[in-house]
Amino acid sequence: MITTILMGLGLLFLVIGTVGILRFRDIYSRLQASSVSDNAGLGLVLLGLIAAAGFEWRDLSLGLLLMLLLVTNPIATHSIAKSAFTQRHTEEGEKRG
């Protein structure tokens, strides 16, 4: 029961993030939508998978994958945002001044 709830909430976060990426026009809004929802969504899905397997030693790899995700996702998002800022990225259709 708890595994279904965790994985369902995780998939809901991933769908909301995907809609946010498609809906927003600004690069920074897209990054915010994708980074927050990806961290939450994939984290909940991985926790659901760990709970479904019964907390065995082989689930250590899923835990390590979760830790890797929680460390690398903010770093990647920051790198993309910094690159967009230094290149003075504007919204689609706007002229640079």
The first five atom37 places (N, CA, C, CB, O) and aatype in JSON, in Angstrom:
{
  "aatype": [12, 9, 16, 16, 9, 10, 12, 7, 10, 7, 10, 10, 13, 10, 19, 9, 7, 16, 19, 7, 9, 10, 1, 13, 1, 3, 9, 18, 15, 1, 10, 5, 0, 15, 15, 19, 15, 3, 2, 0, 7, 10, 7, 10, 19, 10, 10, 7, 10, 9, 0, 0, 0, 7, 13, 6, 17, 1, 3, 10, 15, 10, 7, 10, 10, 10, 12, 10, 10, 10, 19, 16, 2, 14, 9, 0, 16, 8, 15, 9, 0, 11, 15, 0, 13, 16, 5, 1, 8, 16, 6, 6, 7, 6, 11, 1, 7],
  "atom_mask": [
    [1, 1, 1, 1, 1],
    [1, 1, 1, 1, 1],
    [1, 1, 1, 1, 1],
    [1, 1, 1, 1, 1],
    [1, 1, 1, 1, 1],
    [1, 1, 1, 1, 1],
    [1, 1, 1, 1, 1],
    [1, 1, 1, 0, 1],
    [1, 1, 1, 1, 1],
    [1, 1, 1, 0, 1],
    [1, 1, 1, 1, 1],
    [1, 1, 1, 1, 1],
    [1, 1, 1, 1, 1],
    [1, 1, 1, 1, 1],
    [1, 1, 1, 1, 1],
    [1, 1, 1, 1, 1],
    [1, 1, 1, 0, 1],
    [1, 1, 1, 1, 1],
    [1, 1, 1, 1, 1],
    [1, 1, 1, 0, 1],
    [1, 1, 1, 1, 1],
    [1, 1, 1, 1, 1],
    [1, 1, 1, 1, 1],
    [1, 1, 1, 1, 1],
    [1, 1, 1, 1, 1],
    [1, 1, 1, 1, 1],
    [1, 1, 1, 1, 1],
    [1, 1, 1, 1, 1],
    [1, 1, 1, 1, 1],
    [1, 1, 1, 1, 1],
    [1, 1, 1, 1, 1],
    [1, 1, 1, 1, 1],
    [1, 1, 1, 1, 1],
    [1, 1, 1, 1, 1],
    [1, 1, 1, 1, 1],
    [1, 1, 1, 1, 1],
    [1, 1, 1, 1, 1],
    [1, 1, 1, 1, 1],
    [1, 1, 1, 1, 1],
    [1, 1, 1, 1, 1],
    [1, 1, 1, 0, 1],
    [1, 1, 1, 1, 1],
    [1, 1, 1, 0, 1],
    [1, 1, 1, 1, 1],
    [1, 1, 1, 1, 1],
    [1, 1, 1, 1, 1],
    [1, 1, 1, 1, 1],
    [1, 1, 1, 0, 1],
    [1, 1, 1, 1, 1],
    [1, 1, 1, 1, 1],
    [1, 1, 1, 1, 1],
    [1, 1, 1, 1, 1],
    [1, 1, 1, 1, 1],
    [1, 1, 1, 0, 1],
    [1, 1, 1, 1, 1],
    [1, 1, 1, 1, 1],
    [1, 1, 1, 1, 1],
    [1, 1, 1, 1, 1],
    [1, 1, 1, 1, 1],
    [1, 1, 1, 1, 1],
    [1, 1, 1, 1, 1],
    [1, 1, 1, 1, 1],
    [1, 1, 1, 0, 1],
    [1, 1, 1, 1, 1],
    [1, 1, 1, 1, 1],
    [1, 1, 1, 1, 1],
    [1, 1, 1, 1, 1],
    [1, 1, 1, 1, 1],
    [1, 1, 1, 1, 1],
    [1, 1, 1, 1, 1],
    [1, 1, 1, 1, 1],
    [1, 1, 1, 1, 1],
    [1, 1, 1, 1, 1],
    [1, 1, 1, 1, 1],
    [1, 1, 1, 1, 1],
    [1, 1, 1, 1, 1],
    [1, 1, 1, 1, 1],
    [1, 1, 1, 1, 1],
    [1, 1, 1, 1, 1],
    [1, 1, 1, 1, 1],
    [1, 1, 1, 1, 1],
    [1, 1, 1, 1, 1],
    [1, 1, 1, 1, 1],
    [1, 1, 1, 1, 1],
    [1, 1, 1, 1, 1],
    [1, 1, 1, 1, 1],
    [1, 1, 1, 1, 1],
    [1, 1, 1, 1, 1],
    [1, 1, 1, 1, 1],
    [1, 1, 1, 1, 1],
    [1, 1, 1, 1, 1],
    [1, 1, 1, 1, 1],
    [1, 1, 1, 0, 1],
    [1, 1, 1, 1, 1],
    [1, 1, 1, 1, 1],
    [1, 1, 1, 1, 1],
    [1, 1, 1, 0, 1]
  ],
  "atom_positions": [
    [[0.81, -1.19, 0.0], [0.0, 0.0, 0.0], [0.87, 1.27, 0.0], [-0.93, -0.01, 1.2], [0.63, 2.19, -0.78]],
    [[1.86, 1.31, 0.88], [2.73, 2.49, 0.96], [3.58, 2.63, -0.31], [3.64, 2.41, 2.21], [3.87, 3.74, -0.74]],
    [[3.96, 1.5, -0.89], [4.76, 1.57, -2.12], [3.95, 2.16, -3.26], [5.26, 0.17, -2.5], [4.48, 2.95, -4.05]],
    [[2.69, 1.8, -3.35], [1.83, 2.34, -4.4], [1.65, 3.84, -4.22], [0.47, 1.62, -4.4], [1.65, 4.59, -5.2]],
    [[1.48, 4.27, -2.99], [1.3, 5.7, -2.72], [2.57, 6.47, -3.06], [0.92, 5.93, -1.24], [2.5, 7.52, -3.7]],
    [[3.72, 5.95, -2.63], [4.99, 6.63, -2.91], [5.26, 6.73, -4.4], [6.14, 5.91, -2.22], [5.63, 7.79, -4.91]],
    [[5.08, 5.63, -5.11], [5.35, 5.65, -6.54], [4.32, 6.48, -7.3], [5.39, 4.24, -7.1], [4.65, 7.14, -8.28]],
    [[3.08, 6.45, -6.86], [2.05, 7.27, -7.49], [2.31, 8.76, -7.31], [0.0, 0.0, 0.0], [2.18, 9.53, -8.25]],
    [[2.69, 9.16, -6.09], [3.04, 10.56, -5.85], [4.27, 10.97, -6.65], [3.29, 10.8, -4.36], [4.35, 12.09, -7.17]],
    [[5.24, 10.06, -6.75], [6.43, 10.35, -7.54], [6.1, 10.56, -9.01], [0.0, 0.0, 0.0], [6.61, 11.49, -9.63]],
    [[5.26, 9.71, -9.56], [4.86, 9.88, -10.96], [4.05, 11.16, -11.15], [4.05, 8.68, -11.43], [4.17, 11.81, -12.18]],
    [[3.24, 11.52, -10.17], [2.48, 12.77, -10.24], [3.43, 13.97, -10.28], [1.51, 12.89, -9.04], [3.22, 14.9, -11.06]],
    [[4.46, 13.96, -9.45], [5.44, 15.04, -9.47], [6.15, 15.11, -10.82], [6.46, 14.86, -8.35], [6.4, 16.2, -11.34]],
    [[6.48, 13.96, -11.39], [7.16, 13.95, -12.69], [6.27, 14.49, -13.8], [7.62, 12.54, -13.03], [6.74, 15.2, -14.69]],
    [[4.99, 14.16, -13.75], [4.06, 14.68, -14.76], [3.89, 16.19, -14.6], [2.67, 13.97, -14.64], [3.87, 16.92, -15.6]],
    [[3.78, 16.66, -13.37], [3.65, 18.1, -13.13], [4.9, 18.84, -13.63], [3.43, 18.39, -11.63], [4.79, 19.91, -14.22]],
    [[6.06, 18.27, -13.41], [7.3, 18.88, -13.9], [7.36, 18.91, -15.41], [0.0, 0.0, 0.0], [7.83, 19.9, -15.99]],
    [[6.9, 17.86, -16.06], [6.89, 17.82, -17.52], [5.94, 18.87, -18.07], [6.49, 16.43, -18.01], [6.26, 19.55, -19.05]],
    [[4.78, 19.01, -17.46], [3.84, 20.05, -17.89], [4.45, 21.43, -17.68], [2.49, 19.92, -17.11], [4.26, 22.32, -18.51]],
    [[5.17, 21.62, -16.58], [5.83, 22.9, -16.33], [6.88, 23.23, -17.37], [0.0, 0.0, 0.0], [7.02, 24.38, -17.77]],
    [[7.63, 22.23, -17.8], [8.64, 22.45, -18.84], [7.98, 22.86, -20.15], [9.49, 21.19, -19.04], [8.47, 23.75, -20.84]],
    [[6.88, 22.22, -20.48], [6.19, 22.53, -21.73], [5.42, 23.85, -21.66], [5.24, 21.41, -22.08], [5.26, 24.53, -22.67]],
    [[4.96, 24.2, -20.49], [4.09, 25.37, -20.33], [4.86, 26.69, -20.22], [3.21, 25.19, -19.11], [4.49, 27.68, -20.84]],
    [[5.93, 26.71, -19.44], [6.66, 27.95, -19.21], [7.52, 28.32, -20.4], [7.52, 27.84, -17.95], [8.01, 27.44, -21.12]],
    [[7.71, 29.61, -20.61], [8.52, 30.08, -21.73], [9.93, 30.47, -21.31], [7.84, 31.26, -22.4], [10.86, 30.37, -22.1]],
    [[10.08, 30.92, -20.08], [11.36, 31.41, -19.59], [12.23, 30.24, -19.14], [11.15, 32.4, -18.42], [11.75, 29.28, -18.54]],
    [[13.53, 30.32, -19.46], [14.45, 29.22, -19.12], [14.53, 29.01, -17.62], [15.84, 29.51, -19.68], [14.64, 27.87, -17.17]],
    [[14.47, 30.07, -16.84], [14.6, 29.94, -15.4], [13.36, 29.3, -14.78], [14.86, 31.3, -14.76], [13.47, 28.53, -13.82]],
    [[12.2, 29.62, -15.31], [10.97, 28.98, -14.83], [10.96, 27.51, -15.2], [9.73, 29.68, -15.42], [10.51, 26.67, -14.41]],
    [[11.44, 27.19, -16.37], [11.53, 25.78, -16.78], [12.49, 25.0, -15.89], [11.97, 25.67, -18.25], [12.21, 23.87, -15.5]],
    [[13.61, 25.62, -15.57], [14.58, 24.96, -14.69], [13.99, 24.73, -13.31], [15.85, 25.8, -14.57], [14.19, 23.67, -12.72]],
    [[13.26, 25.71, -12.79], [12.65, 25.56, -11.48], [11.64, 24.42, -11.49], [11.97, 26.87, -11.05], [11.62, 23.59, -10.58]],
    [[10.8, 24.39, -12.51], [9.78, 23.34, -12.6], [10.41, 21.96, -12.72], [8.85, 23.6, -13.78], [9.97, 21.01, -12.07]],
    [[11.44, 21.86, -13.54], [12.02, 20.54, -13.76], [12.87, 20.07, -12.58], [12.86, 20.56, -15.01], [12.81, 18.89, -12.22]],
    [[13.65, 20.95, -11.99], [14.57, 20.49, -10.94], [13.83, 20.09, -9.67], [15.57, 21.57, -10.61], [14.15, 19.06, -9.08]],
    [[12.87, 20.87, -9.26], [12.15, 20.56, -8.03], [11.32, 19.29, -8.2], [11.25, 21.73, -7.62], [11.33, 18.41, -7.34]],
    [[10.6, 19.22, -9.31], [9.73, 18.06, -9.5], [10.53, 16.78, -9.78], [8.75, 18.32, -10.65], [10.12, 15.7, -9.37]],
    [[11.64, 16.9, -10.48], [12.46, 15.71, -10.73], [13.05, 15.16, -9.45], [13.57, 16.03, -11.72], [13.05, 13.95, -9.22]],
    [[13.57, 16.04, -8.61], [14.12, 15.58, -7.33], [13.05, 14.9, -6.49], [14.72, 16.75, -6.57], [13.26, 13.81, -5.96]],
    [[11.91, 15.55, -6.36], [10.84, 14.98, -5.54], [10.27, 13.71, -6.18], [9.72, 16.01, -5.33], [10.08, 12.71, -5.5]],
    [[10.0, 13.75, -7.48], [9.39, 12.62, -8.16], [10.27, 11.38, -8.18], [0.0, 0.0, 0.0], [9.83, 10.29, -7.81]],
    [[11.5, 11.54, -8.63], [12.39, 10.38, -8.69], [12.76, 9.88, -7.3], [13.65, 10.73, -9.46], [12.94, 8.68, -7.09]],
    [[12.86, 10.8, -6.34], [13.12, 10.39, -4.96], [11.99, 9.53, -4.41], [0.0, 0.0, 0.0], [12.24, 8.51, -3.77]],
    [[10.75, 9.95, -4.65], [9.62, 9.17, -4.16], [9.49, 7.82, -4.87], [8.33, 9.96, -4.33], [9.16, 6.81, -4.25]],
    [[9.76, 7.8, -6.17], [9.71, 6.53, -6.9], [10.78, 5.57, -6.37], [9.91, 6.77, -8.43], [10.51, 4.38, -6.17]],
    [[11.98, 6.07, -6.15], [13.05, 5.21, -5.62], [12.74, 4.74, -4.21], [14.38, 5.95, -5.64], [13.02, 3.59, -3.87]],
    [[12.17, 5.61, -3.38], [11.77, 5.17, -2.04], [10.67, 4.12, -2.12], [11.29, 6.37, -1.2], [10.65, 3.17, -1.33]],
    [[9.76, 4.27, -3.06], [8.72, 3.25, -3.27], [9.31, 1.92, -3.7], [0.0, 0.0, 0.0], [8.85, 0.87, -3.26]],
    [[10.32, 1.96, -4.56], [10.97, 0.72, -4.99], [11.72, 0.06, -3.84], [11.93, 0.99, -6.16], [11.73, -1.16, -3.72]],
    [[12.36, 0.87, -3.01], [13.06, 0.32, -1.85], [12.06, -0.32, -0.9], [13.87, 1.42, -1.13], [12.31, -1.42, -0.39]],
    [[10.94, 0.34, -0.66], [9.92, -0.22, 0.24], [9.27, -1.47, -0.35], [8.84, 0.84, 0.54], [8.9, -2.38, 0.39]],
    [[9.14, -1.53, -1.67], [8.52, -2.69, -2.31], [9.41, -3.93, -2.21], [8.23, -2.39, -3.78], [8.9, -5.05, -2.13]],
    [[10.71, -3.72, -2.2], [11.63, -4.86, -2.15], [11.82, -5.39, -0.73], [12.97, -4.46, -2.73], [12.37, -6.47, -0.55]],
    [[11.39, -4.65, 0.26], [11.47, -5.15, 1.63], [12.73, -4.79, 2.38], [0.0, 0.0, 0.0], [13.09, -5.49, 3.33]],
    [[13.42, -3.74, 1.99], [14.6, -3.25, 2.7], [15.68, -4.33, 2.84], [14.21, -2.74, 4.09], [16.1, -4.66, 3.95]],
    [[16.12, -4.87, 1.72], [17.19, -5.86, 1.72], [18.52, -5.18, 1.37], [16.89, -7.01, 0.71], [18.56, -4.0, 1.03]],
    [[19.6, -5.95, 1.48], [20.92, -5.39, 1.21], [21.09, -4.96, -0.23], [21.97, -6.4, 1.57], [21.84, -4.03, -0.51]],
    [[20.42, -5.61, -1.14], [20.56, -5.23, -2.55], [19.91, -3.88, -2.83], [19.93, -6.3, -3.46], [20.18, -3.26, -3.86]],
    [[19.07, -3.41, -1.91], [18.45, -2.1, -2.07], [19.41, -0.98, -1.74], [17.22, -2.0, -1.2], [19.07, 0.19, -1.9]],
    [[20.59, -1.33, -1.28], [21.61, -0.32, -1.02], [21.95, 0.43, -2.31], [22.88, -0.96, -0.43], [22.23, 1.63, -2.27]],
    [[21.93, -0.26, -3.45], [22.22, 0.4, -4.72], [21.14, 1.44, -5.05], [22.32, -0.63, -5.85], [21.46, 2.5, -5.61]],
    [[19.88, 1.16, -4.73], [18.83, 2.16, -4.95], [19.01, 3.35, -4.02], [17.44, 1.53, -4.74], [18.76, 4.49, -4.42]],
    [[19.44, 3.11, -2.8], [19.72, 4.2, -1.87], [20.88, 5.06, -2.35], [0.0, 0.0, 0.0], [20.83, 6.29, -2.24]],
    [[21.92, 4.42, -2.88], [23.05, 5.17, -3.41], [22.64, 5.96, -4.66], [24.21, 4.22, -3.75], [23.11, 7.08, -4.87]],
    [[21.77, 5.39, -5.47], [21.26, 6.1, -6.63], [20.45, 7.32, -6.2], [20.4, 5.16, -7.5], [20.54, 8.38, -6.83]],
    [[19.68, 7.18, -5.15], [18.92, 8.31, -4.61], [19.85, 9.41, -4.11], [17.99, 7.84, -3.48], [19.61, 10.59, -4.37]],
    [[20.92, 9.03, -3.4], [21.88, 10.02, -2.93], [22.58, 10.73, -4.09], [22.91, 9.36, -2.01], [22.79, 11.94, -4.05]],
    [[22.93, 9.97, -5.13], [23.56, 10.55, -6.3], [22.62, 11.54, -6.97], [23.98, 9.45, -7.3], [23.05, 12.62, -7.4]],
    [[21.37, 11.2, -7.07], [20.37, 12.09, -7.66], [20.24, 13.38, -6.85], [19.02, 11.39, -7.75], [20.19, 14.46, -7.42]],
    [[20.18, 13.25, -5.53], [20.01, 14.43, -4.69], [21.23, 15.35, -4.71], [19.72, 14.0, -3.26], [21.11, 16.54, -4.42]],
    [[22.38, 14.81, -5.06], [23.59, 15.64, -5.12], [23.78, 16.24, -6.51], [24.82, 14.81, -4.74], [24.11, 17.42, -6.63]],
    [[23.56, 15.46, -7.56], [23.89, 15.93, -8.9], [22.81, 16.79, -9.56], [24.17, 14.77, -9.77], [23.13, 17.64, -10.38]],
    [[21.55, 16.59, -9.22], [20.49, 17.36, -9.87], [20.6, 18.86, -9.58], [19.14, 16.85, -9.41], [20.5, 19.65, -10.52]],
    [[20.81, 19.3, -8.35], [20.99, 20.74, -8.13], [22.24, 21.3, -8.8], [21.05, 21.03, -6.65], [22.25, 22.45, -9.24]],
    [[23.29, 20.51, -8.88], [24.52, 20.97, -9.53], [24.28, 21.18, -11.02], [25.66, 19.95, -9.3], [24.71, 22.19, -11.58]],
    [[23.6, 20.24, -11.66], [23.3, 20.37, -13.09], [22.38, 21.55, -13.35], [22.67, 19.08, -13.61], [22.57, 22.28, -14.33]],
    [[21.38, 21.74, -12.51], [20.46, 22.86, -12.67], [21.19, 24.19, -12.52], [19.31, 22.77, -11.66], [20.95, 25.13, -13.29]],
    [[22.07, 24.28, -11.54], [22.84, 25.5, -11.34], [23.75, 25.77, -12.54], [23.68, 25.4, -10.05], [23.9, 26.92, -12.96]],
    [[24.36, 24.74, -13.09], [25.24, 24.92, -14.24], [24.48, 25.43, -15.46], [25.94, 23.6, -14.59], [24.96, 26.31, -16.17]],
    [[23.29, 24.89, -15.69], [22.48, 25.35, -16.83], [22.04, 26.79, -16.61], [21.26, 24.44, -17.02], [22.08, 27.59, -17.55]],
    [[21.61, 27.13, -15.4], [21.17, 28.49, -15.11], [22.32, 29.49, -15.24], [20.56, 28.56, -13.7], [22.13, 30.59, -15.77]],
    [[23.5, 29.11, -14.78], [24.65, 30.01, -14.88], [25.05, 30.22, -16.34], [25.85, 29.45, -14.08], [25.42, 31.32, -16.74]],
    [[24.97, 29.16, -17.14], [25.28, 29.28, -18.56], [24.27, 30.19, -19.27], [25.29, 27.89, -19.21], [24.65, 31.01, -20.09]],
    [[22.99, 30.03, -18.94], [21.96, 30.89, -19.54], [22.17, 32.34, -19.12], [20.55, 30.42, -19.14], [21.95, 33.25, -19.92]],
    [[22.57, 32.57, -17.88], [22.79, 33.93, -17.4], [23.99, 34.58, -18.07], [22.97, 33.93, -15.89], [23.92, 35.74, -18.48]],
    [[25.09, 33.84, -18.19], [26.3, 34.43, -18.78], [26.13, 34.66, -20.28], [27.49, 33.53, -18.53], [26.78, 35.55, -20.84]],
    [[25.29, 33.88, -20.93], [25.03, 34.09, -22.35], [23.87, 35.05, -22.59], [24.74, 32.76, -23.03], [23.47, 35.28, -23.73]],
    [[23.34, 35.6, -21.51], [22.22, 36.54, -21.56], [21.05, 35.99, -22.35], [22.67, 37.85, -22.15], [20.55, 36.62, -23.28]],
    [[20.65, 34.82, -21.97], [19.54, 34.14, -22.64], [18.25, 34.89, -22.39], [19.42, 32.67, -22.16], [17.95, 35.29, -21.26]],
    [[17.47, 35.09, -23.46], [16.18, 35.76, -23.34], [15.07, 34.8, -23.71], [16.11, 37.02, -24.23], [15.32, 33.68, -24.17]],
    [[13.84, 35.23, -23.5], [12.71, 34.39, -23.88], [12.68, 34.25, -25.39], [11.38, 34.99, -23.37], [13.25, 35.06, -26.12]],
    [[12.01, 33.21, -25.85], [11.89, 32.99, -27.29], [11.1, 34.13, -27.9], [11.2, 31.62, -27.59], [10.04, 34.51, -27.39]],
    [[11.6, 34.68, -28.99], [10.89, 35.74, -29.67], [11.32, 37.14, -29.26], [0.0, 0.0, 0.0], [10.97, 38.1, -29.94]],
    [[12.08, 37.29, -28.15], [12.54, 38.6, -27.73], [13.85, 38.95, -28.42], [12.72, 38.64, -26.21], [14.64, 38.07, -28.77]],
    [[14.06, 40.23, -28.61], [15.32, 40.7, -29.17], [16.28, 41.06, -28.04], [15.09, 41.93, -30.1], [15.86, 41.52, -26.98]],
    [[17.55, 40.84, -28.27], [18.56, 41.25, -27.29], [18.8, 42.74, -27.42], [19.87, 40.46, -27.48], [18.81, 43.29, -28.52]],
    [[19.02, 43.38, -26.26], [19.19, 44.83, -26.28], [20.56, 45.28, -26.16], [0.0, 0.0, 0.0], [20.83, 46.48, -26.17]]
  ]
}
